[in-house]
């Protein structure tokens, strides 16, 4: 029996005006983005219309993804903006038509 490999994501979402940033983690980025866009995630992202993926990182182990999520959440807004600008300077939506676009990190 082969072991299933797992992939985890730490991500940043914003709203249409790029005024709000939200950091999260998941094991299925496409599904999670769809949930945010459909406003099925109750709380901060629904309240502030945060549903546009602008940044993500990929991890093999859940502990790494959680650690990175906590680290990014501790960043200042300026540091989060710099992180996004480094890989996605135009703040292009990375989840479009049910697919996650690749970014260079």
C-alpha distances in whole Angstrom, upper triangle without the diagonal:
4,7,9,13,16,19,22,26,29,32,36,37,41,44,46,48,46,48,45,42,39,36,32,29,26,22,23,27,28,27,29,32,32,33,35,37,37,39,36,36,38,40,41,40,41,45,45,43,41,39,39,36,37,35,31,29,25,23,20,20,22,25,26,26,28,30,31,32,35,36,37,38,41,42,45,46,47,44,42,44,44,40,40,43,41,38,40,43,44,42,41,39,35,34,35,35,31,30,30,32,31,33,34,34
4,6,9,12,16,19,23,26,29,33,34,38,41,43,45,43,45,42,39,36,33,30,26,23,19,21,24,25,25,27,29,30,30,33,35,35,36,34,34,37,38,39,37,39,42,43,41,38,36,36,33,34,32,28,26,22,20,16,17,20,22,23,24,26,28,28,29,32,33,34,35,38,39,42,42,44,41,38,40,40,36,36,39,37,34,36,40,41,39,37,35,32,31,32,32,29,27,27,29,27,30,30,30
4,6,9,13,16,20,23,26,30,32,35,38,40,43,40,42,39,36,33,29,26,22,20,16,18,21,23,23,24,27,28,28,30,32,33,34,32,31,34,35,36,34,36,39,40,38,35,33,33,30,31,29,25,23,19,17,13,14,16,18,19,20,22,24,25,26,28,30,30,32,34,35,39,39,41,37,35,37,37,33,34,36,35,32,34,38,39,36,35,33,30,29,31,31,27,26,25,27,26,28,28,28
4,6,10,13,17,20,23,26,28,32,34,37,39,37,39,36,32,30,26,23,20,17,13,14,17,19,19,20,23,24,24,27,29,29,30,28,27,31,32,33,31,33,36,36,35,32,30,29,27,28,26,22,20,16,15,11,12,14,17,18,18,20,22,23,23,26,27,28,29,32,33,36,36,38,35,32,35,35,31,31,34,32,29,31,35,35,33,32,30,26,25,27,27,24,22,21,23,22,25,26,25
4,7,10,14,17,20,24,26,29,32,34,37,34,36,33,30,27,24,21,17,15,11,13,16,17,18,19,21,23,24,25,27,28,29,27,26,30,31,31,29,31,35,34,33,30,28,27,24,25,23,19,17,13,11,8,9,12,15,15,15,17,19,20,21,23,24,25,27,29,30,33,33,35,32,29,31,31,27,27,30,29,26,27,31,32,30,29,27,24,23,25,26,22,20,19,21,20,21,22,22
4,7,10,14,16,20,22,26,29,31,33,31,33,30,26,23,20,17,13,11,8,10,12,15,15,16,18,20,20,22,24,25,26,24,23,26,27,27,26,28,31,31,29,26,24,24,21,22,20,16,14,10,9,6,7,8,12,12,12,14,16,17,17,20,21,22,23,26,27,30,30,31,29,26,28,28,25,25,28,26,24,25,29,30,28,27,25,21,20,23,24,20,19,17,19,18,20,21,20
4,7,10,13,17,19,23,26,28,30,27,29,26,23,20,17,14,11,9,6,8,10,12,13,14,16,18,18,20,22,23,24,23,21,24,25,25,23,25,29,28,27,23,21,21,18,19,16,12,10,7,6,5,7,8,11,11,9,12,15,14,15,18,19,19,20,23,24,27,27,28,25,23,25,25,21,21,24,23,20,21,25,26,24,23,21,18,17,20,21,18,16,14,16,15,16,17,16
4,7,10,14,16,20,23,25,27,24,26,23,20,17,14,11,7,6,4,7,8,12,12,12,14,16,17,17,20,21,22,20,18,21,22,22,20,22,25,25,24,20,19,18,15,16,14,10,8,6,5,6,7,6,9,9,6,9,12,11,11,14,16,15,17,20,20,23,23,25,22,20,22,22,19,18,22,21,19,20,23,25,22,21,20,16,16,19,21,18,16,14,16,15,15,17,16
4,6,10,12,16,19,22,24,21,22,20,16,14,11,8,5,5,6,7,7,10,12,10,11,15,15,15,17,20,20,19,17,20,20,19,17,20,23,22,21,17,16,15,12,13,10,6,6,5,6,9,10,9,11,9,6,9,11,9,9,13,14,13,14,17,18,20,20,22,19,16,18,19,15,15,18,18,15,16,20,21,18,18,16,13,13,17,19,16,14,12,13,13,13,14,13
4,7,10,14,17,20,21,18,20,17,13,11,7,6,4,7,9,10,9,12,14,11,12,16,16,15,17,20,19,19,16,19,18,17,15,19,21,20,19,16,15,14,11,11,8,5,5,7,8,11,11,10,11,9,6,7,9,7,6,10,10,9,11,14,14,17,16,18,16,13,15,16,13,13,16,16,14,15,18,20,17,17,16,14,14,18,20,18,16,13,15,14,13,15,13
4,7,10,14,16,18,15,16,14,10,8,6,5,6,8,11,11,8,11,13,10,10,13,14,12,14,17,17,17,15,17,17,15,13,16,18,17,16,12,11,10,7,8,5,4,6,9,11,14,15,13,15,13,9,11,12,10,8,11,12,9,10,14,14,16,15,16,14,11,13,14,11,10,14,14,12,13,16,17,13,14,12,11,11,15,18,16,15,12,13,13,12,14,13
4,7,11,13,14,11,12,10,7,5,5,7,9,11,14,14,11,13,15,12,10,14,14,12,14,17,16,17,15,17,16,13,11,15,16,14,13,10,10,8,6,6,5,6,9,12,15,18,19,17,18,16,13,13,14,11,9,12,12,9,10,13,12,13,12,14,12,9,10,12,10,8,12,13,12,11,14,14,11,12,11,10,12,15,18,17,16,13,14,14,13,15,14
4,7,10,12,9,11,8,6,5,7,8,11,13,16,15,11,13,14,11,9,12,12,9,10,14,13,15,13,15,14,11,9,12,13,11,10,6,6,5,4,6,7,9,12,15,18,21,21,19,21,19,16,16,18,15,12,15,16,12,12,15,15,15,13,15,15,11,11,14,13,10,13,15,14,12,14,14,10,11,9,10,10,13,16,16,15,13,14,15,14,17,16
4,7,8,5,7,5,5,6,9,11,14,16,19,18,15,16,17,14,11,14,14,11,11,15,14,16,14,16,14,11,9,11,12,9,8,5,6,5,7,7,9,12,16,19,21,25,25,23,24,23,19,19,21,18,15,17,18,14,14,17,15,15,12,14,15,11,11,14,13,11,13,16,15,13,14,13,9,11,9,11,12,14,17,17,17,15,16,17,16,19,19
4,6,5,7,6,7,9,12,14,17,19,22,20,17,17,18,15,13,14,14,11,10,13,12,16,14,15,14,11,9,10,11,7,6,4,6,6,9,10,13,16,19,22,25,28,28,26,28,26,23,23,24,22,19,21,21,18,17,20,19,18,14,16,18,14,14,17,17,14,16,19,18,15,16,14,11,12,10,13,13,15,17,18,18,17,18,20,19,22,22
4,6,8,9,11,13,16,18,21,22,25,23,19,19,20,18,14,16,16,13,12,15,14,18,17,18,18,15,12,13,13,10,8,8,8,7,10,11,14,18,21,24,27,30,31,29,31,29,26,26,28,25,22,24,25,21,20,23,21,20,17,18,20,17,15,18,18,15,16,20,19,15,15,13,10,11,10,13,13,14,17,18,19,18,18,20,20,22,23
4,5,8,10,13,17,19,22,24,27,25,22,22,23,21,17,19,20,16,15,18,17,21,20,21,19,16,14,15,15,11,10,10,11,10,13,12,15,19,22,26,29,32,33,31,32,30,27,27,28,25,23,24,24,21,20,22,20,19,15,16,18,16,13,17,18,15,15,19,19,16,15,13,10,12,12,15,16,17,20,21,22,20,20,22,21,23,23
4,6,7,11,13,16,19,22,25,23,20,20,22,19,16,18,19,15,15,18,18,21,19,20,18,15,13,15,15,11,11,9,10,9,11,10,12,16,19,23,25,29,30,28,29,27,24,24,25,22,19,21,21,17,17,19,17,15,11,13,15,12,10,13,14,11,12,16,16,13,12,11,8,11,11,14,15,17,20,21,21,19,19,20,18,20,20
4,7,10,14,17,20,23,26,25,22,23,24,21,18,20,20,17,17,20,18,21,19,19,17,13,12,14,13,10,11,9,12,12,13,12,15,18,21,25,27,31,31,29,29,27,24,24,25,22,19,20,20,17,16,17,16,14,10,12,14,12,11,14,15,13,14,18,18,16,15,14,12,14,14,17,18,20,23,24,24,22,22,23,21,23,23
4,7,10,13,17,20,23,22,19,20,21,18,16,18,18,14,15,18,16,18,16,16,14,10,9,12,11,8,9,7,10,10,12,12,13,16,19,22,25,28,28,26,26,25,21,21,22,19,16,17,18,14,13,15,14,12,9,12,14,11,11,15,15,13,15,18,18,16,17,16,13,15,14,16,17,19,22,22,23,21,21,22,21,23,22
4,7,10,14,16,20,20,17,18,19,16,14,17,17,13,15,18,16,18,15,16,14,10,9,13,13,10,10,7,10,10,10,10,10,13,16,19,21,24,24,22,22,21,18,17,18,16,13,14,14,11,10,12,11,11,8,11,12,8,9,12,12,11,13,16,16,14,15,15,12,14,13,15,16,18,22,21,21,18,19,20,18,20,19
4,7,10,13,17,17,14,16,17,13,12,15,14,11,13,16,14,15,12,13,11,8,7,11,12,10,11,7,9,10,10,10,10,11,14,17,19,22,21,19,19,18,15,14,16,13,10,12,13,10,8,12,12,12,10,14,13,10,12,15,13,12,15,17,17,16,17,18,14,16,14,15,15,18,21,20,20,17,19,19,18,20,19
4,7,11,14,15,12,15,16,12,12,16,15,12,15,18,16,17,13,15,13,11,10,14,15,13,14,10,11,12,10,10,9,9,11,14,15,18,18,15,16,15,11,11,12,10,7,9,10,7,6,10,10,12,11,14,13,9,12,14,12,12,15,17,16,16,18,19,15,17,15,15,15,19,22,20,19,16,18,18,17,18,17
4,7,11,12,10,13,13,10,11,14,13,11,14,17,15,15,12,14,13,11,10,14,16,15,15,12,12,13,11,12,11,9,11,12,13,16,15,12,13,13,9,9,11,10,6,9,11,9,9,12,13,16,15,18,16,13,15,17,15,14,18,19,18,18,20,21,17,18,16,15,15,18,21,19,18,16,18,18,17,19,18
4,7,9,8,12,12,9,11,14,13,13,16,18,17,16,13,15,15,15,13,16,19,18,18,15,14,14,12,14,11,9,9,10,10,13,12,9,11,10,7,7,10,9,6,10,12,11,11,14,16,18,18,20,18,15,18,19,16,16,20,20,18,19,22,22,19,20,17,15,15,19,21,18,17,15,17,17,17,19,17
4,6,6,9,9,7,10,12,12,12,15,17,16,15,13,16,16,16,15,17,20,20,19,16,15,15,13,15,13,10,11,10,10,12,11,9,12,12,8,9,13,12,10,13,15,15,15,18,19,22,22,24,22,19,21,22,19,18,22,22,20,20,23,24,21,20,18,15,14,18,19,16,15,13,16,17,17,19,18
4,6,9,9,9,11,13,13,15,17,18,19,17,15,19,20,20,18,20,23,23,22,19,17,18,15,17,15,12,11,9,9,10,10,8,12,12,9,11,14,14,13,16,18,17,18,21,22,25,25,27,25,21,24,25,21,20,24,24,21,22,25,26,23,22,19,16,15,18,19,16,15,13,16,16,17,19,19
4,6,6,6,9,10,11,12,14,16,17,15,14,18,19,20,17,19,22,22,20,18,15,16,13,16,14,12,12,11,12,12,13,12,15,15,12,14,17,16,15,18,20,19,20,23,24,26,25,27,25,22,24,25,22,20,24,23,20,21,24,24,21,20,17,14,12,15,16,12,11,10,14,14,16,19,19
4,6,5,6,9,10,11,12,14,15,15,14,17,18,18,15,17,20,20,18,15,12,12,9,12,11,9,10,10,12,14,15,13,16,16,12,14,17,15,14,17,19,17,18,21,22,24,22,24,23,19,20,22,19,17,20,20,17,17,21,20,17,16,13,11,9,12,13,10,9,8,11,12,13,16,17
4,5,5,6,9,10,11,12,14,14,14,18,19,19,16,17,21,20,18,15,12,12,10,13,13,11,13,13,15,17,18,17,20,19,16,18,21,19,17,21,22,20,21,25,25,26,25,26,25,21,22,24,21,19,22,22,19,18,21,21,18,16,12,10,7,9,10,7,6,6,10,12,14,18,19
4,5,5,6,9,10,11,12,11,11,15,17,18,15,16,19,20,17,15,12,13,12,15,16,14,16,15,17,18,19,17,20,20,17,18,21,20,18,21,23,22,22,25,26,28,26,28,27,23,24,26,23,21,24,25,22,21,24,24,20,19,15,13,10,12,12,8,9,10,14,16,18,21,22
4,5,5,6,9,10,11,9,9,12,14,14,12,13,16,17,14,12,10,11,10,14,14,12,14,14,16,18,18,16,18,18,15,16,19,18,15,18,20,18,18,22,22,24,23,25,24,20,22,24,21,19,22,23,21,20,23,22,19,18,14,13,10,13,14,11,11,11,14,16,18,21,21
4,5,5,6,9,10,10,10,13,15,14,11,12,16,15,12,10,7,8,7,11,12,11,14,15,17,19,20,18,21,20,17,18,20,19,16,19,21,18,18,22,22,23,21,24,23,19,20,22,19,17,20,21,19,17,20,19,16,14,11,10,7,9,11,9,9,9,12,14,16,19,20
4,5,5,6,8,9,10,13,15,16,12,12,16,16,13,12,8,10,10,14,15,15,18,18,20,22,23,21,24,23,20,21,24,22,20,23,25,22,22,25,26,27,25,27,26,22,23,25,23,20,23,25,22,20,23,21,18,16,13,12,8,10,10,7,10,10,14,17,19,22,23
4,6,5,6,5,6,10,12,13,10,10,14,14,12,11,9,11,12,16,17,16,19,19,21,23,23,20,23,23,19,20,23,22,19,21,24,22,21,24,25,26,24,27,26,23,24,26,24,22,25,26,24,22,25,24,20,19,15,15,12,13,13,11,13,14,17,20,21,24,25
4,5,5,6,6,9,10,10,7,7,11,11,9,7,5,8,10,13,15,15,18,19,21,23,23,21,23,23,19,19,22,20,17,20,22,19,18,22,22,23,21,24,24,20,20,23,21,19,22,24,22,20,22,21,17,17,13,13,11,13,14,12,14,14,17,19,20,23,23
4,5,8,9,12,13,13,9,9,12,12,8,8,5,8,10,13,16,16,20,21,23,26,26,24,26,26,22,22,25,23,20,23,25,22,21,25,25,25,23,25,25,21,21,24,23,20,22,25,22,20,22,20,17,15,12,13,10,11,11,11,13,13,16,19,20,24,24
4,5,8,11,13,14,11,9,12,13,10,11,8,11,13,17,19,20,23,23,25,27,28,25,28,28,24,24,27,26,23,25,27,25,23,27,28,28,26,28,28,25,25,28,26,23,26,28,26,24,26,24,21,19,16,16,13,13,13,12,15,16,19,22,23,27,28
4,5,7,9,10,8,5,9,10,8,9,8,12,14,17,19,20,23,24,26,28,28,25,27,27,23,23,26,25,21,23,26,23,21,25,26,26,24,27,27,23,24,27,26,23,26,28,26,24,26,24,21,20,17,18,15,16,16,15,18,18,21,24,25,28,28
4,6,9,11,9,8,11,13,11,12,11,14,16,19,20,20,23,23,25,26,26,23,25,26,22,22,25,24,21,23,26,24,22,25,26,27,26,29,29,25,26,29,27,25,28,30,28,26,28,27,23,23,19,19,16,17,17,16,18,19,22,25,26,29,29
4,6,8,7,6,10,11,11,10,10,13,14,18,19,18,21,21,23,24,24,21,22,23,20,19,22,21,18,19,22,20,18,22,23,24,23,26,26,22,23,26,24,23,26,28,26,25,27,26,22,22,19,19,16,18,19,17,19,19,22,24,25,28,27
4,7,7,6,8,11,11,11,12,16,17,20,21,21,23,24,25,27,26,23,24,25,22,20,23,23,19,20,23,21,19,22,24,24,23,26,27,23,25,28,26,25,28,30,29,27,29,28,24,25,21,22,20,22,22,21,23,22,25,27,28,31,30
4,6,6,6,9,10,10,12,16,17,20,20,21,23,25,25,28,26,23,24,25,21,19,22,21,18,18,21,19,16,19,21,21,20,24,24,21,23,26,24,23,26,29,28,26,28,27,23,24,21,22,21,23,24,23,24,23,26,28,28,30,29
4,6,5,6,8,8,11,14,15,17,18,19,21,23,25,27,26,23,23,24,20,19,21,20,16,16,19,17,14,17,18,18,16,20,21,18,19,22,21,20,23,26,25,23,25,24,21,22,19,20,19,22,23,22,23,22,24,26,25,28,27
4,6,5,6,5,7,10,12,14,15,16,19,21,23,26,25,22,23,23,20,19,21,19,16,17,19,17,14,18,18,19,17,20,20,17,18,21,20,18,21,24,22,21,22,21,18,18,16,17,16,18,20,19,20,19,21,23,23,25,25
4,6,5,6,8,12,14,17,19,20,23,24,26,28,28,25,26,26,23,22,24,23,19,21,23,20,18,21,22,22,20,23,24,21,21,25,24,21,24,27,26,24,25,24,20,20,18,19,17,19,20,19,21,20,23,25,25,28,28
4,6,8,11,14,16,19,20,22,25,27,29,31,30,27,28,28,25,23,26,24,21,21,24,21,18,21,22,21,19,23,24,21,21,25,24,23,25,28,27,25,26,25,21,22,20,21,20,22,23,22,24,23,26,28,28,30,30
4,6,9,12,14,16,18,20,23,26,27,30,30,27,28,28,24,23,25,23,20,21,22,19,17,20,20,19,16,20,21,18,18,22,21,19,22,25,24,22,23,21,18,19,17,19,18,20,22,22,23,22,24,26,25,28,27
4,6,9,12,14,17,19,22,24,27,30,30,27,28,28,24,23,26,24,20,22,23,20,18,22,21,21,18,21,22,19,18,22,21,19,21,24,23,20,21,20,16,17,14,16,15,16,18,18,20,19,21,23,23,26,26
4,6,9,11,13,15,18,21,23,26,26,24,25,24,21,20,22,20,17,19,20,17,15,19,18,18,15,18,19,15,15,19,18,15,18,21,20,17,19,17,14,14,12,14,13,15,17,17,18,17,18,20,20,23,23
4,7,10,12,14,17,19,22,25,25,23,25,24,20,20,23,20,17,20,21,18,17,21,20,20,18,20,20,17,17,20,18,15,18,20,19,16,18,17,13,13,9,11,9,11,13,13,14,13,15,18,18,21,21
4,6,9,12,15,18,21,24,25,23,25,23,20,21,22,20,17,20,21,17,17,21,19,20,17,18,19,15,14,17,16,13,15,17,15,13,15,13,9,9,6,8,7,9,12,12,13,11,12,15,15,18,18
4,6,8,12,14,17,20,21,20,22,20,17,18,20,17,15,18,18,15,16,19,18,19,16,18,17,13,13,15,13,10,13,15,12,10,13,12,9,8,6,5,6,9,12,12,11,9,10,12,11,14,15
4,7,11,14,17,21,22,21,22,20,17,18,20,16,15,18,17,14,15,18,16,17,14,15,14,11,10,12,10,7,9,11,9,7,9,9,6,6,6,6,8,11,15,15,13,10,10,11,9,12,12
4,7,10,14,17,19,18,19,17,14,16,16,13,12,15,15,11,13,16,14,16,14,15,13,10,10,11,8,6,9,10,8,7,10,11,8,9,9,7,10,13,17,16,14,10,10,10,8,10,9
4,7,10,14,15,14,16,13,10,13,14,11,10,14,14,11,13,16,15,17,16,17,15,12,13,13,10,9,12,12,9,10,14,15,12,12,11,9,11,14,17,16,13,10,10,9,8,10,9
4,7,10,12,12,13,10,8,11,12,9,10,13,13,11,14,16,16,18,18,18,16,13,15,15,11,11,14,13,10,12,16,17,15,16,15,12,14,17,20,18,16,12,12,10,9,10,8
4,7,9,10,12,9,8,11,12,10,11,15,15,14,16,19,19,22,21,22,19,17,19,18,15,15,17,16,13,15,19,21,18,18,17,14,15,18,20,18,15,12,13,11,11,11,10
4,6,7,9,6,6,10,11,9,11,14,14,14,17,19,19,23,23,24,21,19,21,21,17,17,20,19,17,19,22,24,22,22,21,18,18,22,24,21,18,16,16,14,14,14,13
4,7,9,8,8,11,12,12,14,17,17,18,20,22,23,26,27,28,24,22,25,24,20,21,24,22,20,22,26,28,25,25,24,20,21,24,25,23,20,18,19,17,17,17,16
4,5,5,7,9,10,11,13,15,16,17,19,21,22,25,26,28,24,22,25,25,21,22,26,24,22,24,28,29,27,27,26,22,23,26,27,24,22,20,21,20,20,20,18
4,5,5,6,9,10,11,12,14,15,16,19,20,24,25,26,23,21,24,25,21,22,25,24,22,24,27,29,26,26,25,22,22,25,27,23,22,20,22,20,20,21,19
4,5,5,6,9,10,11,12,14,15,17,19,22,24,25,22,21,24,24,21,22,26,24,23,25,28,30,27,28,27,24,24,28,30,27,25,22,24,23,22,22,20
4,5,5,6,9,10,10,12,14,15,17,20,22,23,20,18,21,21,18,19,22,21,20,22,25,27,25,26,25,22,23,26,28,26,24,21,22,20,19,19,16
4,5,5,6,9,10,11,12,14,16,19,20,21,18,16,19,19,16,17,20,19,18,20,23,25,22,23,21,19,19,23,25,22,21,18,19,18,17,18,15
4,5,5,6,9,10,11,13,15,18,19,21,18,16,20,20,17,18,22,21,20,22,25,27,23,25,23,21,21,25,27,24,23,20,22,21,20,21,18
4,5,5,6,9,10,11,13,17,18,20,17,16,19,19,16,18,21,20,20,22,25,27,24,26,25,23,23,27,30,27,26,22,24,22,21,21,18
4,5,5,6,8,10,11,14,16,17,14,12,16,16,13,14,18,17,16,18,21,23,20,22,21,19,21,24,27,25,23,20,21,19,17,17,14
4,5,5,6,9,10,13,14,16,14,12,15,16,13,14,18,17,17,18,21,22,19,21,20,18,19,23,25,23,22,19,20,19,18,19,16
4,6,5,6,9,12,14,16,14,12,16,17,15,16,20,20,20,21,23,25,22,24,23,22,22,26,29,27,26,23,24,23,21,22,19
4,5,5,7,10,13,14,11,10,14,14,12,15,18,17,18,19,21,24,21,23,23,22,23,27,30,28,26,23,24,22,20,20,17
4,5,5,8,10,11,9,7,11,11,9,11,14,14,15,16,18,20,17,20,19,19,20,24,27,25,24,21,21,20,18,18,15
4,5,8,9,12,10,9,12,14,12,13,17,17,18,19,20,22,19,21,20,20,21,25,28,26,25,22,23,22,20,21,18
4,7,9,11,10,9,13,14,13,15,18,18,19,20,22,24,21,24,23,23,24,28,31,30,29,25,26,25,23,23,20
4,6,8,6,6,10,10,10,12,15,15,17,18,18,21,18,21,22,22,23,27,30,29,28,24,24,24,21,21,18
4,5,5,6,9,10,11,13,14,16,18,18,18,20,18,21,22,22,24,28,31,30,29,26,26,25,22,22,20
4,5,5,6,9,10,11,12,14,16,16,15,17,15,18,19,20,22,25,28,28,27,24,24,23,21,21,19
4,5,5,6,9,10,10,12,15,15,14,16,14,18,19,21,23,26,30,29,28,25,24,23,20,20,18
4,5,5,6,9,10,11,13,14,14,16,15,18,19,20,22,25,29,29,27,23,23,22,18,18,15
4,5,5,6,9,10,11,12,12,14,12,15,16,16,19,22,26,25,23,20,20,19,16,16,14
4,5,5,6,9,10,10,9,11,10,13,15,16,18,21,25,25,23,20,19,19,15,16,14
4,5,5,6,9,10,9,12,11,15,16,17,20,23,27,27,24,21,20,18,15,14,12
4,6,5,7,9,9,12,11,14,15,15,18,21,25,24,22,18,17,16,12,12,9
4,5,6,6,7,9,7,10,12,11,15,17,21,21,19,16,14,13,10,11,10
4,6,5,4,7,7,10,13,13,17,19,23,23,21,18,16,15,11,11,10
4,6,6,10,10,12,15,14,18,20,24,24,21,18,16,14,10,9,8
4,6,9,9,10,12,11,15,17,21,21,18,14,12,10,6,6,6
4,6,5,7,9,9,13,15,18,19,16,13,11,10,7,8,9
4,6,8,11,12,16,17,21,22,20,17,14,14,11,11,12
4,5,9,11,14,15,19,20,18,16,14,14,12,13,14
4,6,8,12,13,17,18,16,14,12,13,11,13,14
4,6,9,10,14,15,13,11,10,11,10,13,15
4,6,7,11,12,11,9,8,11,11,14,16
4,6,10,10,8,6,5,7,8,12,13
4,7,7,5,4,6,9,11,15,16
4,6,5,7,8,11,13,17,19
4,6,8,10,14,16,20,22
4,7,10,13,16,20,22
4,6,10,13,16,18
4,7,9,13,15
4,7,10,13
4,7,10
4,6
4
